[in-house]
């Protein structure tokens, strides 16, 4: 079982690396310019409420490199909010995850990076 968990962790880290490469290419992270229609991140502001849809899932296993995970989600949120010109002193964040399976405990690993 441990071999399978190790394999999953490697696949998950590779998936995050691939997503980040797509993110850099589609969002022009090196130049700070967004180019093209990414389709991975959608942001709408309706009546002062920011709605963000991200076409990604959080990792299912512990042991994923925290720096990669942090860069991944901070980069996503930066891209999602870069054209939003709203400032808040306090905000209520509601995070809804659509996950492919029962018994999937995402815990605070991802929530922490999304909220920050």
C-alpha positions as CSV (number, residue, x, y, z in Angstrom):
1,X,0.0,0.0,0.0
2,X,2.8,2.4,0.8
3,X,4.2,1.9,-2.7
4,X,0.9,3.0,-4.2
5,X,0.7,6.1,-1.9
6,X,4.2,7.0,-3.0
7,X,3.3,6.6,-6.6
8,X,0.2,8.7,-6.1
9,X,2.2,11.5,-4.5
10,X,4.6,11.5,-7.4
11,X,1.8,11.7,-9.9
12,X,0.1,14.5,-8.0
13,X,3.3,16.5,-7.9
14,X,3.7,16.0,-11.6
15,X,0.1,17.1,-12.2
16,X,0.7,20.3,-10.2
17,X,3.9,20.9,-12.2
18,X,2.0,20.5,-15.5
19,X,-0.8,22.7,-14.3
20,X,1.8,25.4,-13.3
21,X,3.4,25.2,-16.7
22,X,0.0,25.7,-18.4
23,X,-0.7,28.5,-16.0
24,X,2.6,30.2,-16.9
25,X,2.0,29.8,-20.6
26,X,-1.6,30.8,-20.6
27,X,-1.3,33.7,-18.1
28,X,2.1,35.0,-19.2
29,X,3.3,34.9,-15.6
30,X,6.8,35.8,-16.6
31,X,5.7,39.1,-18.2
32,X,2.7,39.8,-15.9
33,X,0.3,39.8,-18.8
34,X,-2.6,37.5,-19.4
35,X,-2.8,36.2,-22.9
36,X,-5.5,34.2,-24.6
37,X,-8.5,32.6,-23.0
38,X,-7.2,30.3,-20.3
39,X,-10.5,28.5,-19.5
40,X,-9.0,27.2,-16.2
41,X,-9.9,30.1,-14.1
42,X,-13.1,32.2,-14.3
43,X,-13.8,35.3,-12.1
44,X,-17.0,37.2,-12.0
45,X,-18.0,40.1,-9.8
46,X,-21.7,40.4,-9.2
47,X,-23.2,43.0,-6.7
48,X,-19.9,43.3,-4.9
49,X,-19.5,39.5,-4.5
50,X,-16.5,37.8,-6.2
51,X,-17.2,34.4,-7.7
52,X,-14.2,32.4,-8.7
53,X,-14.3,29.0,-10.5
54,X,-11.1,27.0,-10.7
55,X,-10.9,23.9,-12.9
56,X,-8.7,22.0,-10.6
57,X,-8.9,19.6,-7.6
58,X,-6.9,19.6,-4.4
59,X,-4.5,16.7,-3.8
60,X,-5.9,13.6,-2.1
61,X,-2.8,12.5,-0.2
62,X,-0.6,14.0,2.4
63,X,3.1,14.4,1.7
64,X,2.8,16.6,-1.4
65,X,5.6,19.2,-1.5
66,X,4.2,22.2,0.4
67,X,6.2,24.8,-1.6
68,X,4.7,23.4,-4.9
69,X,1.3,23.3,-3.4
70,X,1.6,26.9,-2.1
71,X,2.9,28.3,-5.4
72,X,0.2,26.4,-7.2
73,X,-2.8,27.8,-5.3
74,X,-1.3,31.3,-4.6
75,X,-0.7,31.6,-8.3
76,X,-4.2,30.5,-9.2
77,X,-5.7,33.0,-6.8
78,X,-3.4,35.8,-8.0
79,X,-4.5,35.2,-11.6
80,X,-8.2,35.0,-10.5
81,X,-8.1,38.3,-8.7
82,X,-5.7,40.4,-10.7
83,X,-8.4,42.3,-12.6
84,X,-10.7,42.6,-9.6
85,X,-10.7,46.1,-8.2
86,X,-12.4,45.5,-4.8
87,X,-10.9,46.0,-1.4
88,X,-12.3,44.6,1.8
89,X,-11.3,45.0,5.5
90,X,-13.1,41.8,6.3
91,X,-14.4,39.1,4.0
92,X,-16.4,36.0,4.3
93,X,-14.9,33.2,2.1
94,X,-17.1,30.3,1.1
95,X,-15.1,27.5,-0.6
96,X,-17.1,24.8,-2.4
97,X,-15.1,21.8,-3.6
98,X,-16.4,19.3,-6.1
99,X,-14.4,16.3,-5.4
100,X,-14.4,12.9,-7.2
101,X,-15.2,10.6,-4.4
102,X,-16.4,10.0,-0.9
103,X,-14.2,10.0,2.1
104,X,-11.9,12.6,0.6
105,X,-10.5,14.7,3.5
106,X,-8.9,17.7,1.9
107,X,-8.3,19.4,5.3
108,X,-6.5,22.7,5.7
109,X,-3.6,22.0,3.3
110,X,-5.3,23.7,0.4
111,X,-7.8,26.0,2.3
112,X,-4.9,27.8,4.0
113,X,-3.4,28.8,0.7
114,X,-6.6,29.8,-1.0
115,X,-7.8,32.0,1.8
116,X,-4.4,33.7,2.4
